[in-house]
Amino acid sequence: MKFQVIFTFDPEYQGYVAEVPALPGCLSQGKTLDEAVANIRDAIRGYLYVEEINKSV
């Protein structure tokens, strides 16, 4: 599955914020772009896992 991710540099945080528009509330961040990419991938996996659990309840 592929999702669009929007990366924004936050000067106050001095790092990147990542948001997945198709998954409301799915956000992450990282001091480097590589770190933000890894973190948002993990956040997406967690988001989808929780959605799947909620469907079976």
mmCIF file of the C-alpha atoms, coordinates in Angstrom:
data_MODEL
# 
_entry.id   MODEL 
# 
loop_
_atom_site.group_PDB 
_atom_site.id 
_atom_site.type_symbol 
_atom_site.label_atom_id 
_atom_site.label_alt_id 
_atom_site.label_comp_id 
_atom_site.label_asym_id 
_atom_site.label_entity_id 
_atom_site.label_seq_id 
_atom_site.pdbx_PDB_ins_code 
_atom_site.Cartn_x 
_atom_site.Cartn_y 
_atom_site.Cartn_z 
_atom_site.occupancy 
_atom_site.B_iso_or_equiv 
_atom_site.pdbx_formal_charge 
_atom_site.auth_seq_id 
_atom_site.auth_comp_id 
_atom_site.auth_asym_id 
_atom_site.auth_atom_id 
_atom_site.pdbx_PDB_model_num 
ATOM 1  C CA . MET A 1 1  ? 0.000   0.000  0.000  1.00 0.00 ? 1  MET A CA 1 
ATOM 2  C CA . LYS A 1 2  ? 1.263   3.465  -0.802 1.00 0.00 ? 2  LYS A CA 1 
ATOM 3  C CA . PHE A 1 3  ? 0.319   6.719  0.892  1.00 0.00 ? 3  PHE A CA 1 
ATOM 4  C CA . GLN A 1 4  ? 1.129   10.319 0.086  1.00 0.00 ? 4  GLN A CA 1 
ATOM 5  C CA . VAL A 1 5  ? 3.237   11.869 2.822  1.00 0.00 ? 5  VAL A CA 1 
ATOM 6  C CA . ILE A 1 6  ? 3.731   15.612 3.235  1.00 0.00 ? 6  ILE A CA 1 
ATOM 7  C CA . PHE A 1 7  ? 7.033   16.661 4.793  1.00 0.00 ? 7  PHE A CA 1 
ATOM 8  C CA . THR A 1 8  ? 7.401   20.138 6.219  1.00 0.00 ? 8  THR A CA 1 
ATOM 9  C CA . PHE A 1 9  ? 10.499  21.638 7.778  1.00 0.00 ? 9  PHE A CA 1 
ATOM 10 C CA . ASP A 1 10 ? 9.677   23.149 11.176 1.00 0.00 ? 10 ASP A CA 1 
ATOM 11 C CA . PRO A 1 11 ? 12.236  25.841 12.044 1.00 0.00 ? 11 PRO A CA 1 
ATOM 12 C CA . GLU A 1 12 ? 11.208  25.893 15.709 1.00 0.00 ? 12 GLU A CA 1 
ATOM 13 C CA . TYR A 1 13 ? 11.693  22.118 16.034 1.00 0.00 ? 13 TYR A CA 1 
ATOM 14 C CA . GLN A 1 14 ? 14.710  22.246 13.697 1.00 0.00 ? 14 GLN A CA 1 
ATOM 15 C CA . GLY A 1 15 ? 13.479  19.120 11.962 1.00 0.00 ? 15 GLY A CA 1 
ATOM 16 C CA . TYR A 1 16 ? 10.830  17.656 9.707  1.00 0.00 ? 16 TYR A CA 1 
ATOM 17 C CA . VAL A 1 17 ? 7.173   16.957 10.393 1.00 0.00 ? 17 VAL A CA 1 
ATOM 18 C CA . ALA A 1 18 ? 5.495   14.227 8.330  1.00 0.00 ? 18 ALA A CA 1 
ATOM 19 C CA . GLU A 1 19 ? 1.748   13.956 7.778  1.00 0.00 ? 19 GLU A CA 1 
ATOM 20 C CA . VAL A 1 20 ? -0.350  11.373 5.913  1.00 0.00 ? 20 VAL A CA 1 
ATOM 21 C CA . PRO A 1 21 ? -3.497  13.126 4.634  1.00 0.00 ? 21 PRO A CA 1 
ATOM 22 C CA . ALA A 1 22 ? -5.318  9.837  3.929  1.00 0.00 ? 22 ALA A CA 1 
ATOM 23 C CA . LEU A 1 23 ? -4.866  8.714  7.553  1.00 0.00 ? 23 LEU A CA 1 
ATOM 24 C CA . PRO A 1 24 ? -6.278  11.414 9.864  1.00 0.00 ? 24 PRO A CA 1 
ATOM 25 C CA . GLY A 1 25 ? -4.033  12.029 12.842 1.00 0.00 ? 25 GLY A CA 1 
ATOM 26 C CA . CYS A 1 26 ? -1.134  10.011 11.424 1.00 0.00 ? 26 CYS A CA 1 
ATOM 27 C CA . LEU A 1 27 ? 1.838   12.290 12.073 1.00 0.00 ? 27 LEU A CA 1 
ATOM 28 C CA . SER A 1 28 ? 5.473   11.890 12.943 1.00 0.00 ? 28 SER A CA 1 
ATOM 29 C CA . GLN A 1 29 ? 8.697   13.868 12.942 1.00 0.00 ? 29 GLN A CA 1 
ATOM 30 C CA . GLY A 1 30 ? 12.450  13.575 12.747 1.00 0.00 ? 30 GLY A CA 1 
ATOM 31 C CA . LYS A 1 31 ? 15.501  15.801 12.997 1.00 0.00 ? 31 LYS A CA 1 
ATOM 32 C CA . THR A 1 32 ? 16.599  14.660 9.527  1.00 0.00 ? 32 THR A CA 1 
ATOM 33 C CA . LEU A 1 33 ? 14.526  13.799 6.484  1.00 0.00 ? 33 LEU A CA 1 
ATOM 34 C CA . ASP A 1 34 ? 15.731  10.179 6.657  1.00 0.00 ? 34 ASP A CA 1 
ATOM 35 C CA . GLU A 1 35 ? 14.669  9.963  10.298 1.00 0.00 ? 35 GLU A CA 1 
ATOM 36 C CA . ALA A 1 36 ? 11.260  11.490 9.476  1.00 0.00 ? 36 ALA A CA 1 
ATOM 37 C CA . VAL A 1 37 ? 10.759  8.948  6.665  1.00 0.00 ? 37 VAL A CA 1 
ATOM 38 C CA . ALA A 1 38 ? 11.593  6.012  8.954  1.00 0.00 ? 38 ALA A CA 1 
ATOM 39 C CA . ASN A 1 39 ? 9.349   7.377  11.713 1.00 0.00 ? 39 ASN A CA 1 
ATOM 40 C CA . ILE A 1 40 ? 6.343   7.987  9.449  1.00 0.00 ? 40 ILE A CA 1 
ATOM 41 C CA . ARG A 1 41 ? 6.653   4.463  8.013  1.00 0.00 ? 41 ARG A CA 1 
ATOM 42 C CA . ASP A 1 42 ? 6.464   3.140  11.563 1.00 0.00 ? 42 ASP A CA 1 
ATOM 43 C CA . ALA A 1 43 ? 3.511   5.437  12.326 1.00 0.00 ? 43 ALA A CA 1 
ATOM 44 C CA . ILE A 1 44 ? 1.649   4.207  9.223  1.00 0.00 ? 44 ILE A CA 1 
ATOM 45 C CA . ARG A 1 45 ? 2.199   0.562  10.225 1.00 0.00 ? 45 ARG A CA 1 
ATOM 46 C CA . GLY A 1 46 ? 0.890   1.309  13.714 1.00 0.00 ? 46 GLY A CA 1 
ATOM 47 C CA . TYR A 1 47 ? -2.102  3.234  12.395 1.00 0.00 ? 47 TYR A CA 1 
ATOM 48 C CA . LEU A 1 48 ? -3.100  0.397  10.047 1.00 0.00 ? 48 LEU A CA 1 
ATOM 49 C CA . TYR A 1 49 ? -2.580  -2.208 12.783 1.00 0.00 ? 49 TYR A CA 1 
ATOM 50 C CA . VAL A 1 50 ? -4.915  -0.358 15.152 1.00 0.00 ? 50 VAL A CA 1 
ATOM 51 C CA . GLU A 1 51 ? -7.500  0.083  12.380 1.00 0.00 ? 51 GLU A CA 1 
ATOM 52 C CA . GLU A 1 52 ? -7.428  -3.662 11.704 1.00 0.00 ? 52 GLU A CA 1 
ATOM 53 C CA . ILE A 1 53 ? -7.879  -4.480 15.396 1.00 0.00 ? 53 ILE A CA 1 
ATOM 54 C CA . ASN A 1 54 ? -10.795 -2.052 15.664 1.00 0.00 ? 54 ASN A CA 1 
ATOM 55 C CA . LYS A 1 55 ? -12.528 -3.699 12.680 1.00 0.00 ? 55 LYS A CA 1 
ATOM 56 C CA . SER A 1 56 ? -12.437 -7.106 14.372 1.00 0.00 ? 56 SER A CA 1 
ATOM 57 C CA . VAL A 1 57 ? -13.901 -5.869 17.666 1.00 0.00 ? 57 VAL A CA 1 
# 
